Amino acid sequence: MAAEAGDVPQVPKRGFRVNEAAAYLGVKPISVRRLILRGLLRPSRVLRTPIIPKEQLDALLEECERS
């Protein structure tokens, strides 16, 4: 099946905004903000909106599973 003109390939998401990260973790956005304040998540602030790398979220979930 050939791609049609104008189709945009799907790229895996590598970073999340606070609300997206909260949905990914299954918590409320305030919880993600608290994790940032505690230094457990370190968002990129290159843009105005903090972007949290998916790798950090996955590592946090793995650590929670181990405890």
C-alpha positions in Angstrom: 0.0 0.0 0.0 1.6 3.2 -1.2 1.5 6.4 0.9 -0.7 9.1 -0.5 0.4 12.6 -1.1 -0.1 14.7 2.1 0.2 11.7 4.5 2.4 12.5 7.5 4.3 9.5 8.9 3.6 8.7 12.5 6.6 9.5 14.7 6.8 8.0 18.2 6.4 10.6 20.9 9.6 11.2 22.8 8.6 14.1 25.1 5.4 15.1 26.9 3.9 18.3 28.3 2.8 18.3 31.9 -0.8 17.3 31.1 0.3 14.6 28.7 2.9 13.2 31.2 0.2 13.1 33.8 -2.1 11.1 31.5 0.8 8.8 30.6 1.5 8.2 34.3 -2.1 8.0 35.3 -1.9 10.9 37.8 -3.1 14.5 37.9 -1.0 17.3 36.5 -0.3 18.7 40.0 1.5 15.4 40.8 3.8 15.8 37.8 4.5 19.4 38.9 5.4 18.1 42.4 7.7 15.5 40.9 9.5 18.2 39.0 9.8 20.4 42.1 11.2 17.4 44.1 13.8 16.9 41.3 12.4 13.4 40.3 11.6 14.7 36.8 13.8 17.1 34.9 11.9 18.7 32.0 13.6 20.4 29.2 12.9 24.1 29.2 14.2 24.9 25.7 10.7 26.0 24.8 8.4 27.9 27.0 6.5 24.8 27.8 8.3 22.2 29.9 8.8 19.0 28.0 9.5 15.8 30.0 11.4 13.1 28.1 9.6 9.7 27.8 12.7 8.0 29.1 12.3 9.8 32.4 8.7 8.8 32.7 9.5 5.2 31.9 12.3 5.1 34.5 10.0 6.6 37.1 7.4 3.9 36.4 10.0 1.1 36.6 11.3 2.5 39.9 7.8 2.5 41.3 7.3 -1.1 40.2 10.4 -2.2 42.0 9.5 -0.6 45.3 
